[in-house]
Amino acid sequence: MKSVKANLGRSLDRPDPAVRFYLFYGQDESQSRAFAERLLKGLEAEKFVVPANAAKADSALLADEASAIGLFGGKRAIWIEPASDEIAPAVEALLQVPASESPVIVLAGALKKSSALVKLAEASAQSLAHISYALDQRDAAQLVEQLARAEGLRLAEGIAARIAAAAGNDRGIIVQELAKMALYVGASLEDLATVDREILDEIGAGSDGDWSRLGDLALSGDVAALSHELDCGGVDAEPVSVLRALQRRLAMLAPIRARVDRGERPHDAVTSAGKSVFWKEKNLVTAMVTMWDSRALARVMERSGELERRLMRPDSPPPAQALEEELVAIARTARRR
């Protein structure tokens, strides 16, 4: 069945035992993931990952796994990300079995209304489907305000919109940026801290400066130019700034590529993005969205997040070296696309 926005929170926090298949899809993949993680907590279950290609190869796999009792007796939820219509036969088999021990949670990107997964989920009383639409600038700014309060931050006028724009209206990037700000200013719910333009400039959020060049070279597959920049010490001074600039570029590319996935030509999709793409960069962005599909962009974003978490650990590798290796890996991947 299709989710009702007003009841979604209750469905996630107090899941109906009769629901065995959850589908979260849409342009805002970070919001879909946040809803899925919230559901996981509501289920009080452990995540059991099943690759989409495994479910595609064996249409009985989901039904078998969902009917199986956990090895140690605890609750588990079967998790597939990213997914597409290729797993529809496996979901159909899941919905036909008499009983199920574990619910299946599926995360997909932008799916059409004619999608087999969407049709299966909306037609069954044992399913729940929710679409996460891309945030517009106004909604994104309101989201920033809400999330900032949860971090103990008080935002000066105009700051929320600036953070939203820098994050490409992507919830995942917004959450990361606000967490860093809260840490930087020592904010807490008991001791609110104000973030104004001066502090935002100190942190570097909302302004990429020259740091975006290295990420753009990597995403464009220009291994030679990237190697030259790295040999000249391109990331030595501010590796974190380079990484964040890369993340913001990825956040900008994702919704544009989603338009291409829905059938728009790359040039038209970039033009439709309006002011989020600087006019001098339109040809560059068009080339990138042609080169990278949504799944690949999501994977690079995931890897960048993993790298950032690694760099925050006490035993982390040297930041510049770790980032250089990741940028070269991205560039080599781009060349093969």
N, C-alpha and C positions, 0 to 999 in steps of 0.2 A: 504494500500500500504506500501511497505517497504521503510523506510527512506533512503535518500541519505545523507551521512555524511556531504558533503559540504553544503547542504541546511538545515541541522537540526536546526542550530541556528535561521535561519529566520523562520522556521516552529514553533519554540517555542516562539519566541518574537513577531511574527505577525501571529498568528494562522489563518488558513483558516476556515472561518465560515462553510464551507461544511463538515468539518471533525467533526464527532460526537463520535468517539472512538479512544482513544490513548492507545497503549500497550507498556510499557517499561519493558523489561525483560533481563535476562542474569546473568552471574556470579557476576558481579560487581553491587550489589544491591544498594550500596550507590550512585553510579553514576546514576542509573536509578531514584532514588529518587530526586537527584539534578536536573535532566532534568525535572521531573514531577513538581517540585516546580517552576522551571523557566517558564514552560508552564502556571502554575497557575497565575503567575504574568502577563504573556503576555495576558492571557484571561481576566485579571482584575476581577477575579471571587473569590467567597468564596468557601472554601472546604466543601463539603457535604459528609460525610463518610457513606458508605453503607457496612455492613459486607458481606464478601464473602458467608457465609453460608445462609444469607438471600436471596441473588441472586440465590443461588443454589436451595433453597426451592421454590422460586417463579420465574419462567422463564420470567414472564411479568414485574417484578419489575423494571429493568433498563429502559425498554421502558416507563413505566408509570412515573418514576421519571424524566427521561430526557425530557419528554413531558410536565411536570408540570411547571407552572410559580411560581417563588419564592414568598414566603409569603409577603415579603416586597419589591418586585419588583426588587431587585438587581440580578446581575449575580451570578450564582453558577456553580460549576463543581463537578460532582459526582466522588468520590474517593474510590477505592477499593484496599486494601493492607493488607496482601498478597493475591494473587489470583492464581488459577490454572485452569485446563481445566473443573473443575466442574461448572464454571459459563458460559461455552460456549453457552448453550442453551439461556441464558438470553442475551448474547451479540448478538447472531443471531437474536433474537426478536427485539433488539434495532436497528439493521441495516435494519430491514424490515419496520419500521414505516415510514409514509410519511414525517414527520417533527420532529425536535428535538430542544428543547429550551436550554438544558444544555449538554455539552460534558461529556463523561465518561472517566475517567483516571484510568487505571488499572496498578498496579505494580505486577510483578511476578518475581520469581527467575529464575533459569536455566530451560528453556523449550526446549524440543527437536524440531527438524524441523517438525516432524509429529504432533506436538501439535495442537489441534483443535483451540485454541485461536490464535496461530500464523497464521494458515491457513486462519481463518476468517479475521484477520487484514490485511494480505498481499493481499488478493483477492479483498478487497473492496476499492473503491475510497473514501469512507466516513470514512476511517480509516488510522491511521499512526502507524507503528510498528517500534520500535528501539531496537536493542540488544546491551547491554553493556558488552563487553568482559572484562575478568579479565586483569588487567594491568600486564605487565612483569616488571622486575626491572628497565630497562632503561626508559620505558614510565612513570613509577611511579616517578622516580627521576626527570624527566622533568616536571611532573605535580607539584611536590613539589616546584620546582623553580618558576613556574608560580604563584602558589597560595601564595608563600612567598612574591613575589613582590607586590601582591595585599594587603598584610597585612603590607607592609612597612618594610619588612625584606630583608636583603642582606645576603645570605648564603655563608660561606667560602667553599673552595673546599672539597668535600667528605661529606658534611653535608646533602645534599639533599638525597643522597643514604642511609645514615644512618637513617634518619627520615622515609623514605619510607619503609625500611626493618623493623624498629621497629613497624610501623603501619600495617604491613602485606600487604602493597600495597593497603590498603583500603582508598578510598577517604574521607569517613566520618571521620575516625580517623585522617587522615592527616590534614584535615581542623581544627579539634578540637585542635590538637597539635600546629599548627601554630598560632592559635588565642591565646592560652595560652602563647606562646613564645613572641608574639607581646606585650601582656599585661605585661609580666615579664620585658622586656627590654624597655618598653615605646616607641614602634615603631609607626610610622605614615607615611602616604604617603609624608608628608612634611618634615619628619625627619627620614630618613632611618636608621635602626639599624642593625649592623652586628652580626650574630650568628656564633660563632666559636665552636671548640670542648670543650673549657673550659666552655662556657655558656651552651652548650648542656648538659654537665655533671652536672652542677649546677641545671638545671631544672629537670634532671632525664629522659629526653626523650631518647629513644633508649637503655635504660638499665633497666631491671627489677630487678636486684639484687635478693634478697630473697623474694621480695614482691609477686612473682607469686605463691608461695606455697599455700597461702590461697585460691586464686581463683581456683587453680587446685584441691584442696580438695573439694571445693564446686561443681565444674563441674563434678568431679568423683563420687559425691554422698556419700562421706565419712563423714557422719554427726558426728560420734564419734570423729574422729581425728580433724575435724574442730572445734568442740565445745571445745576440749582440748586446741587447739591453741588460740582460742578466750578467754578462761578463763585465759590464761597466758598473755593476753594483746597484742595479735598478731597484732591488727590494731591501737592500741592506739597512737603509735608514728607517723606513716605516713599513715593515711587512704587514702589520695589522691593517694599516690604511689601504694597502694594495688589496688585501683579502676582502675588506668591506666594500671597496669599489667594485670588485668582481661580483660580489653578492648582489649589489644594487643593479648592476648591468643584467645579471640573470633574472632578477625580479622584474625588470622592465621588459625583457624579451619574452618571458613566459606567457603573459596575456596576449601579446601580439601573435606568437606562434599558435596559440589556441584559436585565434581567428582564422589562421591559415588551415588549421586542422578542420575547421568547419566549412572550408571551401573557398575562402577569400584568396586572391592572389597576394603574394608577399608584399608587393609594392602598395597595394590597396590597404592591406592590414596595417602597414607602417603609417600610411597617411591617416588612417582612422584613429590611430593612437594620439593624434593631435600634438599638444604641447609637451607631452611626456617624452617626445623624441626631439632633440635639438635639430634644427633644420640642416645643419652642416653634417649631421651624422646619419641622415636618412639612408644613404646608399650603403653605409657600413652596417646599419641595423638590418636592412633588407637582406644583405648577404648573409648575415648571421642567422636570421630566422629561416632562410632557405637551407642553410647548412645543417642546423640543429633542429631535431623534432622535439616534441614536448617531453617525451620520456628521457631523452638524453639531457635536456636542460635540467630536468628534475634530478637526475643522477648527479650532475655536476654540482648543483646546489646542495644536495645531500652530502657529497664529499667535502665541499667547502665548509659545511657546518661541522662535520666530523673533524676536519683539520683544525678548525678554531677551538673545538673542545680539547683536542690533543695538546694544542699550544698553551692551554690554560693549566695543564697539569704540571706539578713540580718536576717530573721526570721527562718533560717534553723535549723533543729534538730542537736544535737551533731554529728559531722561527723563519729566518731568511732561507735557510737550506730546505726546510720542509715545504715552504711555499714555492720555491723555485722548482722543486721536483713536481709539485702538483701542476703548476703552470705549463711545464714542458709536456706532462702527460695529457693535459687538455689540448694543447696545440697538436700533438701527434694524433690524438683521436679525431680532431677536426680535419686534419689532412686526409684521413681515410674516409671521410664522409662524402 
